[in-house]
Amino acid sequence: MVSLHSSVSNSPTKNAKQHFTRRSFLPDYQNILWQIETGFVRTFTYLEDGTTVALGLWGPGDITGKSMSKIEPYQMECLTKVEVRILLIEDWYQPQETLLAHIQQAEELMVIRSYKKVDTMLIKLLAWLSKKFGSEVEQGRLIDMRLTHEDLAEMLGSTRVTITRILGQFEEEGLIDRLSLHRIVVREEDIWHYEI
């Protein structure tokens, strides 16, 4: 099991801020939710054979926590450095908004994973990521989540080798630019014309 690297105390207090390093895990305390202030977190589970199943991606303003899922195991991994604020379930003031956001994201990811071809799933995933988390730059929209090829493969139920090959193809076609530290610029005007 992966060890936890963070500044979490044994007894979290309401509205306290915590900092986590890249690739560390948010603890799954009972009756605690995490409101992301900065950074990105992915939620996932894994099957008996070790296969990872992506459950969601969360960024600034989003709320996540083990208390919102019946899935076992439920992991919350920091994709970047993350700052979160602790919310106690009994003080949670916007449950409807948060639950709707989780349902909508689950539906969007389910549709993306329903395409038959991996290249179609990947282009749809990149478009979704750029819309939800991207920031405007001169060449398009920057996805600065530092997702590795393995992360993308796990989200789509594919392999790292396949994702690497398709990203290279997308770059050759001018649909994306790959930058250092696993950052991707999506050329939105081109991506919408991609042939499915």
Secondary structure by P-SEA (a helix, b strand, c coil): cccccccccccccccbbbbbcccccccccccbbbbbcbbbbbbbcccccbbbbbcccccccccccccccccccbbbbbccbbbbbbbbccccccaaaaaaaaaaaaaaaaaaaccccaaaaaaaaaaaaaaabbbbccccccccccccaaaaaaaacccaaaaaaaaaaaaaaccccccccbbbbbaaaaaaaccc
